[in-house]
Amino acid sequence: MEDCTDKIDDLGKDYLKRIIAGIARMQSLIDDLLALSMVSRKKLPFQSVDSGKLVKEAVNRLGYIIEEKKVNIEIDDELSFIYCEPVKIKEVFYNFISNAIKYN
C-alpha cells in the first residue's frame, strides 16, 4: 500500500484496502483455528480472570473489521472477574462481538 498509493488510482487503492482487510480476516481465522486446536488438545485450568481484559483482547483482534465497518465499541472499565477457562471464554467474547458487528 505504501509503495503504490502514488502510482494507482482510487479504484486500485480500494482494491488494495480490500486485499489488506482480507489478509487480516484470514489471519484471524488462522489464529482462531490454532486456538481451537490448542483448546481441544488439553484441558485448561479454571482460574479467576478479569472479564474486561478478555473482552478488550477480543476487541483488539477484531480491529480490522471494527475499522472497516466503522463501529464504535465501548467497554466498561469495571467488568467483574469470572472463574473460567480464559482461552475458551475469550473465544466466546470474540465470537459474540464479531457476530454483533457482522449482523448489525
C-alpha atoms as a printed R data frame, in Angstrom:
    type eleno elety resid chain resno       x       y      z
1   ATOM     1    CA   MET     A     1   0.000   0.000  0.000
2   ATOM     2    CA   GLU     A     2   2.779   2.400  0.944
3   ATOM     3    CA   ASP     A     3   4.727   1.679 -2.217
4   ATOM     4    CA   CYS     A     4   1.790   2.001 -4.612
5   ATOM     5    CA   THR     A     5  -0.512   4.770 -3.368
6   ATOM     6    CA   ASP     A     6   1.021   7.453 -5.546
7   ATOM     7    CA   LYS     A     7   1.069   5.167 -8.611
8   ATOM     8    CA   ILE     A     8  -2.519   3.899 -8.700
9   ATOM     9    CA   ASP     A     9  -5.966   5.454 -8.950
10  ATOM    10    CA   ASP     A    10  -8.722   5.397 -6.320
11  ATOM    11    CA   LEU     A    11 -10.132   2.113 -7.611
12  ATOM    12    CA   GLY     A    12  -6.717   0.472 -7.239
13  ATOM    13    CA   LYS     A    13  -6.403   1.870 -3.709
14  ATOM    14    CA   ASP     A    14  -9.831   0.464 -2.880
15  ATOM    15    CA   TYR     A    15  -8.755  -2.960 -4.153
16  ATOM    16    CA   LEU     A    16  -5.594  -2.810 -2.041
17  ATOM    17    CA   LYS     A    17  -7.630  -1.915  1.058
18  ATOM    18    CA   ARG     A    18  -9.909  -4.887  0.401
19  ATOM    19    CA   ILE     A    19  -6.904  -7.185 -0.014
20  ATOM    20    CA   ILE     A    20  -5.414  -5.937  3.257
21  ATOM    21    CA   ALA     A    21  -8.744  -6.459  5.054
22  ATOM    22    CA   GLY     A    22  -8.964  -9.965  3.555
23  ATOM    23    CA   ILE     A    23  -5.473 -10.767  4.776
24  ATOM    24    CA   ALA     A    24  -6.419  -9.581  8.270
25  ATOM    25    CA   ARG     A    25  -9.563 -11.731  8.195
26  ATOM    26    CA   MET     A    26  -7.564 -14.747  7.044
27  ATOM    27    CA   GLN     A    27  -5.009 -14.185  9.827
28  ATOM    28    CA   SER     A    28  -7.842 -14.024 12.332
29  ATOM    29    CA   LEU     A    29  -9.281 -17.302 11.034
30  ATOM    30    CA   ILE     A    30  -5.869 -18.961 11.292
31  ATOM    31    CA   ASP     A    31  -5.465 -17.644 14.842
32  ATOM    32    CA   ASP     A    32  -8.918 -18.992 15.705
33  ATOM    33    CA   LEU     A    33  -8.088 -22.418 14.291
34  ATOM    34    CA   LEU     A    34  -4.834 -22.541 16.224
35  ATOM    35    CA   ALA     A    35  -6.612 -21.514 19.431
36  ATOM    36    CA   LEU     A    36  -9.312 -24.118 18.887
37  ATOM    37    CA   SER     A    37  -6.686 -26.746 18.229
38  ATOM    38    CA   MET     A    38  -4.910 -25.856 21.462
39  ATOM    39    CA   VAL     A    39  -8.122 -25.877 23.487
40  ATOM    40    CA   SER     A    40  -9.286 -29.205 22.123
41  ATOM    41    CA   ARG     A    41  -5.952 -30.923 22.858
42  ATOM    42    CA   LYS     A    42  -5.610 -30.178 26.514
43  ATOM    43    CA   LYS     A    43  -7.719 -29.370 29.495
44  ATOM    44    CA   LEU     A    44  -7.173 -25.782 30.513
45  ATOM    45    CA   PRO     A    45  -7.342 -24.943 34.206
46  ATOM    46    CA   PHE     A    46 -10.113 -22.772 35.561
47  ATOM    47    CA   GLN     A    47  -8.924 -19.518 37.081
48  ATOM    48    CA   SER     A    48 -10.186 -16.127 38.163
49  ATOM    49    CA   VAL     A    49  -9.706 -13.625 35.333
50  ATOM    50    CA   ASP     A    50 -10.656 -10.050 34.580
51  ATOM    51    CA   SER     A    51 -13.501 -10.330 32.070
52  ATOM    52    CA   GLY     A    52 -12.810  -6.759 30.917
53  ATOM    53    CA   LYS     A    53  -9.297  -7.751 29.888
54  ATOM    54    CA   LEU     A    54 -10.621 -10.712 27.905
55  ATOM    55    CA   VAL     A    55 -13.199  -8.531 26.150
56  ATOM    56    CA   LYS     A    56 -10.532  -5.945 25.281
57  ATOM    57    CA   GLU     A    57  -8.275  -8.660 23.846
58  ATOM    58    CA   ALA     A    58 -11.164  -9.941 21.724
59  ATOM    59    CA   VAL     A    59 -11.899  -6.400 20.503
60  ATOM    60    CA   ASN     A    60  -8.229  -5.854 19.647
61  ATOM    61    CA   ARG     A    61  -8.265  -8.994 17.493
62  ATOM    62    CA   LEU     A    62 -11.282  -7.576 15.666
63  ATOM    63    CA   GLY     A    63  -9.600  -4.260 14.911
64  ATOM    64    CA   TYR     A    64  -9.694  -4.770 11.158
65  ATOM    65    CA   ILE     A    65 -13.452  -5.350 10.972
66  ATOM    66    CA   ILE     A    66 -14.192  -2.619 13.502
67  ATOM    67    CA   GLU     A    67 -12.276  -0.172 11.338
68  ATOM    68    CA   GLU     A    68 -13.824  -1.482  8.123
69  ATOM    69    CA   LYS     A    69 -17.402  -1.298  9.437
70  ATOM    70    CA   LYS     A    70 -16.729   1.992 11.307
71  ATOM    71    CA   VAL     A    71 -18.091   0.543 14.544
72  ATOM    72    CA   ASN     A    72 -17.658   2.193 17.923
73  ATOM    73    CA   ILE     A    73 -17.228  -0.249 20.795
74  ATOM    74    CA   GLU     A    74 -17.246   0.950 24.383
75  ATOM    75    CA   ILE     A    75 -16.113  -1.344 27.187
76  ATOM    76    CA   ASP     A    76 -16.998  -0.643 30.808
77  ATOM    77    CA   ASP     A    77 -13.875  -0.213 32.954
78  ATOM    78    CA   GLU     A    78 -15.416  -2.129 35.851
79  ATOM    79    CA   LEU     A    79 -16.331  -5.518 34.436
80  ATOM    80    CA   SER     A    80 -16.205  -8.283 37.010
81  ATOM    81    CA   PHE     A    81 -13.748 -11.106 37.487
82  ATOM    82    CA   ILE     A    82 -15.009 -14.510 36.428
83  ATOM    83    CA   TYR     A    83 -13.935 -18.054 37.200
84  ATOM    84    CA   CYS     A    84 -13.406 -19.769 33.861
85  ATOM    85    CA   GLU     A    85 -11.044 -21.187 31.279
86  ATOM    86    CA   PRO     A    86  -9.734 -17.869 29.860
87  ATOM    87    CA   VAL     A    87  -8.884 -19.116 26.359
88  ATOM    88    CA   LYS     A    88 -12.344 -20.536 25.782
89  ATOM    89    CA   ILE     A    89 -14.177 -17.537 27.225
90  ATOM    90    CA   LYS     A    90 -12.053 -15.135 25.177
91  ATOM    91    CA   GLU     A    91 -13.154 -17.045 22.064
92  ATOM    92    CA   VAL     A    92 -16.777 -16.739 23.191
93  ATOM    93    CA   PHE     A    93 -16.382 -12.965 23.609
94  ATOM    94    CA   TYR     A    94 -14.654 -12.775 20.224
95  ATOM    95    CA   ASN     A    95 -17.494 -14.643 18.528
96  ATOM    96    CA   PHE     A    96 -20.216 -12.594 20.245
97  ATOM    97    CA   ILE     A    97 -18.610  -9.299 19.287
98  ATOM    98    CA   SER     A    98 -17.739 -10.451 15.771
99  ATOM    99    CA   ASN     A    99 -21.301 -11.617 15.141
100 ATOM   100    CA   ALA     A   100 -22.748  -8.421 16.598
101 ATOM   101    CA   ILE     A   101 -20.654  -6.379 14.171
102 ATOM   102    CA   LYS     A   102 -21.354  -8.579 11.150
103 ATOM   103    CA   TYR     A   103 -25.098  -8.839 11.651
104 ATOM   104    CA   ASN     A   104 -25.837  -5.330 12.901
